[in-house]
Amino acid sequence: QLKAIIMIQATVRMWRERKSYTEKLHSVVCIQAWYRANILTQETRNLYLRKRRSAVTIQAWYRGHVTRQRYLKQLKAIIMIQATVRMWRERKSYTEKLHSVVCIQAWYRANILTQETRNLYLRKRRSAVTIQAWYRGHVTR
């Protein structure tokens, strides 16, 4: 009977220890699963954040590139407009100066022609007076 009692006690202890062991094993497995899930979550989050930073960096570069291209296009258009306005002003100034030069040249040429015509007239008049004086002198003698 003592052997049977010892056997029953050993079986009960074995059952309790096995139950305790399986509970601890289950707890360890749960803790390991939670820890591994936590590590995986952190790695996944870090990967996501790294990809997000990369995407934001690429988007910022692209937007900056597009903005610079738009700015350069607008600058080129502004320069073209300014050049056109300057050309128009210079052309207007040139045509005004050209008109003034043509007017001055016409006045100058008319003045020269007037002087030449007057000098020709005065020469003819002197010649006529000289001829008349000679003729009158010839007739009176």
PARONU-591105 format. One record per residue (C-alpha): y, z, x; residue number from 0. Coordinates in steps of 0.2 Angstrom, whole numbers, plus 5000, padded with zeros to 4 digits. Layout:
BEGIN
<site><north>Y</north><up>Z</up><east>X</east><nr>NUM</nr></site>
...
REM end
This chain:
BEGIN
<site><north>5000</north><up>5000</up><east>5000</east><nr>0</nr></site>
<site><north>5012</north><up>5003</up><east>5014</east><nr>1</nr></site>
<site><north>5008</north><up>4986</up><east>5021</east><nr>2</nr></site>
<site><north>5012</north><up>4979</up><east>5004</east><nr>3</nr></site>
<site><north>5029</north><up>4989</up><east>5003</east><nr>4</nr></site>
<site><north>5033</north><up>4983</up><east>5020</east><nr>5</nr></site>
<site><north>5029</north><up>4965</up><east>5015</east><nr>6</nr></site>
<site><north>5039</north><up>4966</up><east>4999</east><nr>7</nr></site>
<site><north>5054</north><up>4974</up><east>5009</east><nr>8</nr></site>
<site><north>5052</north><up>4960</up><east>5022</east><nr>9</nr></site>
<site><north>5052</north><up>4947</up><east>5009</east><nr>10</nr></site>
<site><north>5067</north><up>4954</up><east>5000</east><nr>11</nr></site>
<site><north>5077</north><up>4956</up><east>5017</east><nr>12</nr></site>
<site><north>5072</north><up>4938</up><east>5021</east><nr>13</nr></site>
<site><north>5077</north><up>4932</up><east>5004</east><nr>14</nr></site>
<site><north>5094</north><up>4941</up><east>5006</east><nr>15</nr></site>
<site><north>5097</north><up>4935</up><east>5023</east><nr>16</nr></site>
<site><north>5093</north><up>4917</up><east>5018</east><nr>17</nr></site>
<site><north>5104</north><up>4919</up><east>5003</east><nr>18</nr></site>
<site><north>5118</north><up>4926</up><east>5014</east><nr>19</nr></site>
<site><north>5115</north><up>4912</up><east>5027</east><nr>20</nr></site>
<site><north>5115</north><up>4898</up><east>5014</east><nr>21</nr></site>
<site><north>5132</north><up>4906</up><east>5007</east><nr>22</nr></site>
<site><north>5139</north><up>4907</up><east>5025</east><nr>23</nr></site>
<site><north>5133</north><up>4889</up><east>5029</east><nr>24</nr></site>
<site><north>5140</north><up>4883</up><east>5012</east><nr>25</nr></site>
<site><north>5157</north><up>4891</up><east>5016</east><nr>26</nr></site>
<site><north>5157</north><up>4884</up><east>5034</east><nr>27</nr></site>
<site><north>5154</north><up>4867</up><east>5027</east><nr>28</nr></site>
<site><north>5168</north><up>4869</up><east>5014</east><nr>29</nr></site>
<site><north>5180</north><up>4875</up><east>5028</east><nr>30</nr></site>
<site><north>5175</north><up>4861</up><east>5039</east><nr>31</nr></site>
<site><north>5177</north><up>4848</up><east>5025</east><nr>32</nr></site>
<site><north>5194</north><up>4855</up><east>5021</east><nr>33</nr></site>
<site><north>5199</north><up>4855</up><east>5039</east><nr>34</nr></site>
<site><north>5193</north><up>4837</up><east>5042</east><nr>35</nr></site>
<site><north>5202</north><up>4832</up><east>5026</east><nr>36</nr></site>
<site><north>5218</north><up>4840</up><east>5032</east><nr>37</nr></site>
<site><north>5217</north><up>4832</up><east>5049</east><nr>38</nr></site>
<site><north>5214</north><up>4815</up><east>5041</east><nr>39</nr></site>
<site><north>5228</north><up>4818</up><east>5029</east><nr>40</nr></site>
<site><north>5240</north><up>4822</up><east>5044</east><nr>41</nr></site>
<site><north>5234</north><up>4807</up><east>5053</east><nr>42</nr></site>
<site><north>5236</north><up>4796</up><east>5038</east><nr>43</nr></site>
<site><north>5254</north><up>4803</up><east>5035</east><nr>44</nr></site>
<site><north>5259</north><up>4800</up><east>5053</east><nr>45</nr></site>
<site><north>5252</north><up>4782</up><east>5052</east><nr>46</nr></site>
<site><north>5262</north><up>4779</up><east>5036</east><nr>47</nr></site>
<site><north>5278</north><up>4787</up><east>5044</east><nr>48</nr></site>
<site><north>5276</north><up>4776</up><east>5060</east><nr>49</nr></site>
<site><north>5273</north><up>4760</up><east>5049</east><nr>50</nr></site>
<site><north>5288</north><up>4765</up><east>5038</east><nr>51</nr></site>
<site><north>5299</north><up>4768</up><east>5053</east><nr>52</nr></site>
<site><north>5294</north><up>4751</up><east>5060</east><nr>53</nr></site>
<site><north>5297</north><up>4742</up><east>5044</east><nr>54</nr></site>
<site><north>5314</north><up>4750</up><east>5042</east><nr>55</nr></site>
<site><north>5318</north><up>4745</up><east>5060</east><nr>56</nr></site>
<site><north>5313</north><up>4727</up><east>5057</east><nr>57</nr></site>
<site><north>5323</north><up>4727</up><east>5041</east><nr>58</nr></site>
<site><north>5338</north><up>4734</up><east>5049</east><nr>59</nr></site>
<site><north>5336</north><up>4720</up><east>5063</east><nr>60</nr></site>
<site><north>5334</north><up>4707</up><east>5050</east><nr>61</nr></site>
<site><north>5349</north><up>4712</up><east>5040</east><nr>62</nr></site>
<site><north>5360</north><up>4714</up><east>5055</east><nr>63</nr></site>
<site><north>5354</north><up>4696</up><east>5060</east><nr>64</nr></site>
<site><north>5358</north><up>4689</up><east>5043</east><nr>65</nr></site>
<site><north>5375</north><up>4698</up><east>5043</east><nr>66</nr></site>
<site><north>5379</north><up>4691</up><east>5060</east><nr>67</nr></site>
<site><north>5374</north><up>4674</up><east>5055</east><nr>68</nr></site>
<site><north>5385</north><up>4675</up><east>5040</east><nr>69</nr></site>
<site><north>5399</north><up>4682</up><east>5050</east><nr>70</nr></site>
<site><north>5398</north><up>4668</up><east>5063</east><nr>71</nr></site>
<site><north>5397</north><up>4655</up><east>5049</east><nr>72</nr></site>
<site><north>5413</north><up>4662</up><east>5041</east><nr>73</nr></site>
<site><north>5421</north><up>4663</up><east>5058</east><nr>74</nr></site>
<site><north>5418</north><up>4645</up><east>5061</east><nr>75</nr></site>
<site><north>5425</north><up>4640</up><east>5043</east><nr>76</nr></site>
<site><north>5440</north><up>4651</up><east>5047</east><nr>77</nr></site>
<site><north>5443</north><up>4642</up><east>5063</east><nr>78</nr></site>
<site><north>5441</north><up>4625</up><east>5055</east><nr>79</nr></site>
<site><north>5454</north><up>4630</up><east>5042</east><nr>80</nr></site>
<site><north>5466</north><up>4636</up><east>5055</east><nr>81</nr></site>
<site><north>5464</north><up>4621</up><east>5065</east><nr>82</nr></site>
<site><north>5467</north><up>4610</up><east>5050</east><nr>83</nr></site>
<site><north>5482</north><up>4619</up><east>5045</east><nr>84</nr></site>
<site><north>5489</north><up>4619</up><east>5063</east><nr>85</nr></site>
<site><north>5485</north><up>4600</up><east>5064</east><nr>86</nr></site>
<site><north>5494</north><up>4597</up><east>5047</east><nr>87</nr></site>
<site><north>5509</north><up>4607</up><east>5054</east><nr>88</nr></site>
<site><north>5510</north><up>4598</up><east>5070</east><nr>89</nr></site>
<site><north>5508</north><up>4581</up><east>5061</east><nr>90</nr></site>
<site><north>5522</north><up>4585</up><east>5050</east><nr>91</nr></site>
<site><north>5533</north><up>4591</up><east>5064</east><nr>92</nr></site>
<site><north>5528</north><up>4575</up><east>5074</east><nr>93</nr></site>
<site><north>5532</north><up>4564</up><east>5059</east><nr>94</nr></site>
<site><north>5549</north><up>4573</up><east>5057</east><nr>95</nr></site>
<site><north>5553</north><up>4571</up><east>5075</east><nr>96</nr></site>
<site><north>5547</north><up>4553</up><east>5075</east><nr>97</nr></site>
<site><north>5558</north><up>4549</up><east>5060</east><nr>98</nr></site>
<site><north>5573</north><up>4558</up><east>5069</east><nr>99</nr></site>
<site><north>5570</north><up>4547</up><east>5085</east><nr>100</nr></site>
<site><north>5569</north><up>4531</up><east>5075</east><nr>101</nr></site>
<site><north>5585</north><up>4536</up><east>5066</east><nr>102</nr></site>
<site><north>5594</north><up>4540</up><east>5083</east><nr>103</nr></site>
<site><north>5587</north><up>4524</up><east>5091</east><nr>104</nr></site>
<site><north>5593</north><up>4513</up><east>5076</east><nr>105</nr></site>
<site><north>5610</north><up>4522</up><east>5077</east><nr>106</nr></site>
<site><north>5611</north><up>4519</up><east>5096</east><nr>107</nr></site>
<site><north>5605</north><up>4501</up><east>5095</east><nr>108</nr></site>
<site><north>5618</north><up>4498</up><east>5081</east><nr>109</nr></site>
<site><north>5631</north><up>4506</up><east>5091</east><nr>110</nr></site>
<site><north>5626</north><up>4495</up><east>5106</east><nr>111</nr></site>
<site><north>5626</north><up>4479</up><east>5095</east><nr>112</nr></site>
<site><north>5643</north><up>4484</up><east>5088</east><nr>113</nr></site>
<site><north>5650</north><up>4486</up><east>5106</east><nr>114</nr></site>
<site><north>5643</north><up>4470</up><east>5112</east><nr>115</nr></site>
<site><north>5649</north><up>4461</up><east>5096</east><nr>116</nr></site>
<site><north>5667</north><up>4469</up><east>5098</east><nr>117</nr></site>
<site><north>5667</north><up>4464</up><east>5117</east><nr>118</nr></site>
<site><north>5662</north><up>4446</up><east>5112</east><nr>119</nr></site>
<site><north>5675</north><up>4446</up><east>5099</east><nr>120</nr></site>
<site><north>5688</north><up>4452</up><east>5111</east><nr>121</nr></site>
<site><north>5683</north><up>4439</up><east>5125</east><nr>122</nr></site>
<site><north>5684</north><up>4425</up><east>5112</east><nr>123</nr></site>
<site><north>5701</north><up>4432</up><east>5106</east><nr>124</nr></site>
<site><north>5707</north><up>4432</up><east>5124</east><nr>125</nr></site>
<site><north>5701</north><up>4415</up><east>5127</east><nr>126</nr></site>
<site><north>5709</north><up>4409</up><east>5111</east><nr>127</nr></site>
<site><north>5725</north><up>4417</up><east>5115</east><nr>128</nr></site>
<site><north>5724</north><up>4410</up><east>5133</east><nr>129</nr></site>
<site><north>5720</north><up>4392</up><east>5126</east><nr>130</nr></site>
<site><north>5734</north><up>4394</up><east>5113</east><nr>131</nr></site>
<site><north>5746</north><up>4400</up><east>5126</east><nr>132</nr></site>
<site><north>5742</north><up>4385</up><east>5138</east><nr>133</nr></site>
<site><north>5743</north><up>4373</up><east>5123</east><nr>134</nr></site>
<site><north>5760</north><up>4379</up><east>5117</east><nr>135</nr></site>
<site><north>5766</north><up>4379</up><east>5135</east><nr>136</nr></site>
<site><north>5759</north><up>4361</up><east>5137</east><nr>137</nr></site>
<site><north>5767</north><up>4356</up><east>5120</east><nr>138</nr></site>
<site><north>5785</north><up>4363</up><east>5124</east><nr>139</nr></site>
<site><north>5786</north><up>4355</up><east>5141</east><nr>140</nr></site>
REM end
